[in-house]
Amino acid sequence: MKPEVLYQHLENLLEQLDISMSYENLSDAEGRALSGLCKVKGRRFYMMDSAKGLTERIRLLRECLTELDLDEVYVLPAVRAFLEKGGEMLKGP
C-alpha cells in the first residue's frame, strides 16, 4: 500500500471514531506543542503538526490509533495489519 493511501485510511479511521483532524504549524507555537489527541469541550481532536512529513504523520497517527478501541469500526485488513505489526510500512501498488 502506498504511503499516501495508508495515510488517507488512517485519517478515515479518525473520522469513524468521531475525531476531528486539524493541521497546525506547531513549530511556530509558543512553548512546546506536539501533535496528538486532545479533548476540547467534550469533543476529540487530533492536532497534526503541518510541518511534519508524510512518514512522520503516519507514525504519529499509528501511535494514536493503537491506543484507541477499534473494535466497533471497520478497519481494512491491510491497515489493521499495519497497526498491529509495530508500524512496518506496507509495500505494494
Secondary structure, 3 states (H helix, E strand, C coil): CCHHHHHHHHHHHHHHCCEEEEEECHHHCCCCCCCEEEEECCEEEEEEECCCCHHHHHHHHHHHHCCCCCCCCCCCHHHHHHHHCCCCCCCCC
